[in-house]
Amino acid sequence: MARVTVEGAGGVRLAGVAMQAVPSGAAVVAIRPDEIVIGDGPNAFAGMVETAEYGGREWLLQVKTAFDDLLYVRSSRVVAAGDRVMLTAPPERVLVYAGES
């Protein structure tokens, strides 16, 4: 498995691990929701909190990203709908597959 960098809509660049040969062109990125955290670090990208629900220990969030996806994120930080946040995921947990071009 080789390290790769992909660029998506909104200029978001993610470093990850190629799970198969990925020719230049379209790629699909898979990140488990529990791997995405609020913070700055590798693979940081912006989002807007759509919904925030306190679940007893943590906040359960729906975050709209610059690449127009809705992500589900858990956070120990207090957040509210309408907040702008930075999200990040470790490169070794960003899995990249060949996509259709």
C-alpha positions as CSV (number, residue, x, y, z in Angstrom):
1,M,0.0,0.0,0.0
2,A,1.4,3.3,-1.1
3,R,0.9,6.8,0.2
4,V,-1.1,9.0,-2.2
5,T,-2.5,12.5,-2.2
6,V,-5.9,13.3,-3.8
7,E,-7.5,16.6,-4.5
8,G,-11.2,17.1,-4.4
9,A,-13.9,19.7,-4.8
10,G,-13.3,23.0,-3.0
11,G,-9.5,22.5,-3.3
12,V,-9.4,20.0,-0.4
13,R,-6.3,17.9,-0.5
14,L,-6.1,14.6,1.5
15,A,-3.1,12.4,2.0
16,G,-4.0,8.7,2.4
17,V,-3.1,5.1,1.6
18,A,-3.9,3.6,-1.8
19,M,-5.8,0.3,-1.1
20,Q,-5.3,-0.7,-4.8
21,A,-3.6,0.7,-7.9
22,V,-5.0,4.2,-8.4
23,P,-4.4,5.6,-11.8
24,S,-4.4,9.3,-12.2
25,G,-7.9,10.6,-12.6
26,A,-10.9,9.8,-10.4
27,A,-10.5,8.3,-6.9
28,V,-12.8,7.5,-4.0
29,V,-11.8,8.3,-0.5
30,A,-13.2,6.4,2.5
31,I,-12.8,7.6,6.1
32,R,-14.6,6.0,9.0
33,P,-16.6,8.6,11.0
34,D,-14.8,7.8,14.2
35,E,-11.5,8.7,12.6
36,I,-12.6,12.3,11.8
37,V,-12.0,14.8,14.7
38,I,-12.4,18.5,15.2
39,G,-8.9,20.1,15.2
40,D,-6.0,21.1,13.0
41,G,-3.5,18.6,11.7
42,P,-2.8,16.5,8.7
43,N,-5.6,16.5,6.2
44,A,-7.4,19.5,7.8
45,F,-10.5,20.8,6.0
46,A,-13.3,23.2,6.8
47,G,-16.9,22.4,7.5
48,M,-20.1,24.0,8.8
49,V,-22.0,22.3,11.6
50,E,-25.5,21.6,10.4
51,T,-26.8,19.9,13.5
52,A,-25.3,19.3,17.0
53,E,-26.9,17.0,19.5
54,Y,-25.5,16.3,22.9
55,G,-25.4,12.6,23.5
56,G,-24.4,12.5,27.2
57,R,-20.6,12.2,26.8
58,E,-20.0,13.8,23.5
59,W,-21.6,15.9,20.7
60,L,-23.0,14.1,17.7
61,L,-22.6,16.4,14.7
62,Q,-23.5,16.6,11.1
63,V,-21.0,18.7,9.3
64,K,-21.3,20.0,5.7
65,T,-17.9,20.2,4.0
66,A,-16.4,22.4,1.3
67,F,-16.7,19.4,-1.0
68,D,-20.4,19.4,-0.4
69,D,-20.6,16.1,1.6
70,L,-22.4,15.7,4.9
71,L,-20.2,14.0,7.5
72,Y,-21.1,12.6,10.8
73,V,-18.6,13.5,13.6
74,R,-18.4,12.9,17.3
75,S,-16.8,15.6,19.4
76,S,-16.0,16.2,23.1
77,R,-16.0,20.0,22.3
78,V,-19.1,22.1,22.8
79,V,-20.4,23.1,19.3
80,A,-23.6,24.5,17.9
81,A,-25.4,24.5,14.5
82,G,-23.8,27.2,12.4
83,D,-20.3,26.9,13.9
84,R,-17.4,26.7,11.4
85,V,-15.0,23.9,12.4
86,M,-11.8,22.4,11.1
87,L,-11.9,18.6,10.7
88,T,-8.9,16.3,10.3
89,A,-8.2,12.6,9.9
90,P,-4.9,10.7,10.2
91,P,-3.4,9.9,6.7
92,E,-3.1,6.2,7.6
93,R,-6.9,6.1,8.1
94,V,-7.7,7.8,4.8
95,L,-8.3,4.9,2.4
96,V,-8.1,5.7,-1.3
97,Y,-9.6,3.5,-4.0
98,A,-9.7,3.8,-7.8
99,G,-12.8,5.6,-9.0
100,E,-14.7,5.9,-12.2
101,S,-13.4,8.7,-14.5
